């Protein structure tokens, strides 16, 4: 990992989580000059289709499409990682090293158990990272404490009520292209791999339709929804659309 700092760290339990639910938001932030790093907790090695090596390669291609500055993988065990001390300290290390203003994380509750676990892991790590007495060992012991300003949880498979909707109008294509970089996971008429809940053409249509639906409620052509565990503060109601 490099020594640069990032405006945003976007965590996903698996490669493709971030692209599916926050790809438009990330592409938009990159276009605005923000520095973004994607952090995959696992390699998605338990996935029905593809392999860990293939998914890592696809993840790198997706990162290039989104234009992010860096992508890293923490190598936690797909399906078996827990919100325990070892995993928490691994995420704390990344947060202190890269010192983001904002963190994106998995959905608070979802069909895949890893999504909810990933949400809790990252949320707790963001808090612990700001505690002086939460110490890291070895060469990481010199990293200064840091707590991000906010943690936003993107909405995934389950339809949840968004606290915030980001306007991604104009970034739908780059989002979809980043998703389609995962050729092993999504619809491919020539694939002989077993079918999964996300490998049908209807699933891709669902992703597009949900962006349109979320955007429509706020007057946008397309949107992505996020939840936050604290009130959203504004200095004036006129700051809100």
N, C-alpha and C positions, 0 to 999 in steps of 0.2 A: 504494500500500500504506500501511496505517496504521502508527502508531508503537507499538501495543500489543504485549505479549508473549503468547505462547501456551504452554500446557502441552504441546500436541501439534501437530506438523506432519505431515499425512498426504499423502505424495506419490504420484502416479500418472502413468505414462507417457501415458495417455489419459484424457479424461473418461469416467467409469463404472468405471475400474479399482478405485478405492477402494470404491465402493458395492458392487460385486459380491463383494469378498473381505473387506472390513472394515467394511461399513456398520453391522452390528449392534454391533460394538465401539465405533464412533464415536458412534452414537446413545446407547449406554449411558454413555460418558464424558461426553457433553453433559448427560445427565440427572443426573449426579453433580456437575455444576457446573464441569467442566473446560473450559478455553478451547481450542477446536480450530480449526485453519485447514487447508483442503484446498488442495493445490498441484498443478495439472496441468502436466506438463512440455510437452505439445503440445496442439493443438486437435483432434487426431484427424482431420486433414484428408484423410488417405489412406483413411479408412474407406469400405467399399463402399456403405454406406447413409448417407443424410443428408449434411450439409455442415458445414463448420467453424462457420459462424454458428449453424446449428440446434443443433449439439452444445453450443455455448457457452450457448445459451439453456436447453437441457435441463439442463446442469450447474448453472446457477443455481437452477433449480427443485428439483433433487435436494438442493442445499445447504440450501435452505429446509426441506425435509422432514426432513433430518437435524438441523437446528437449529444448525449450526456458526456460528461468529462471522464467518468470512470465507472466501472462495475466490478464489484468484488463478491466472493462467495465465502461464507463463514464455515461451510462444511459440516453443519449440524446434521444429525441423522433424520432423514425424511421419515415422517410418521412416528418417530420415537423421541424427538427432542422434547424437553420439558422446560418449564419456567423454573429452573433450578439455579443454584449458585454458579456453576460452571458456565452455563449458557448466558446467564445475566451478565456476568463479568466479561464475556466475549463481546456482547453488544455494548456494554459500557466502554470497553476499550476503543471500539470504532467511534462511538459518539465523542469521546474525549479527544481522540486523534483528529477527527474532522470537524468538530465544533459547529454543527449545523444550526441555523436559526430555526428551521422547521423540519419536522420528521413526518413522513407518511408511513402508515403501517396497515397491516391486514384488517379485514372486517372484524368487528367485535364479536359477531356470531355468524357462522356460515355452515354450509353443507360439509365441507372438509374440516375435520377437527383441527388440522394444523393451522388453519386460518385464525381461528379464535385463540389458539395457543400462541401463535406468532404475534397477534395483537397485544396480548397480555405481556408477553416477554419484552417486547419493544417498549411498551408503555412503562413498565416497572423499571426497565434499564434507564430510560430517560430521566426518571426521578432519582435513581441511585447514582447516576453519573454526576449529579449536582451535590452529592454529600461528601464532605471533606474526609470523613472517616471510612468511606468506601474505598479501600485501597487496592490497587493493582500491584502485581508482583513483577520482578525482573525489569527489563528495559522499559516496560510500560508504566512503572511506578512514578516516573517523572511527569507523566501527562497531567495537566491541570484539570480540576473539576470543571464540568460544563453541563448546563441543563438547557435544552432547546426551549424556545419561546412557546412552541405549540406542537402537539401531536395530533394529526388528523388521520382518521381511519377511513379508508376508501371502501365503498360498497361493492361486494362481490356477487356470489351466486344468489343468495337470499335477497329478496327485495326489502330494503329497509328504508326508513324515512330519513332523508338527508337533512343535516343541520345547515350545511353549506353546499351550494351548487356552483361549480366553476364553469364559466362559459368557455367551451372548447371549439366554438364555431371556427371553421377554417383549418382545424387540425385533425379532423376526422380521418382523412386519408393517411396521414403519417401514423396515426394511432393504429389503424387497421393494418398497415404495412408492417409495423413492429410486431403485431400479433401473428401475422402470416409468416414471419420469420421462423416461427416454431412449426416447421413443416411436419414434424413427427407427431404433433399434438392435435392439430386441427384438420379440417376437412381436406382430404386428398382422394379424388376418385380412383387413383391408381394404387392406393395403399391397401395392403392385405392385412394390416394390423387389426387387432380386435377393436370393435367400436366402443366408445366411451361417451359419457354425457356431454363432452365438449367437442367431439370429432364430427358432428353432423353439420351440414350447411345451415340448418335451422339455428344452431347455436350462434353462428356468426351473425345471422340476421337478428337474433335476439340482442346481441351486443350493440349493433347499430340502432335498433329500435329503442333500447333503453336510453342511449345517449340522447336520442331525439325526444323521448318522453320526459327525461329529467330537464332537458333544456327548455322545453315548451312551457313548463310550469313557471319559469323565470323569464320568459320572453327571449330565450336564446334558441338558435338553430340546433345546437347540441350542447350537452352538459355532462359533467361527472359529479357525483355526489359524495360527500364526506360527512362523517360524524366526528364530534369532539366531546370529550368528557367534562368539559367545563363550559360555563356561559361564554358566548362570543361577545366581547366588549367593543363598543364603538363610542366615539366622542360625541356623535350626533346621529339622530335617526335619519338625517339627510344623507349620511354616508352609505345607507343601505338602498339597494334598488327596490 
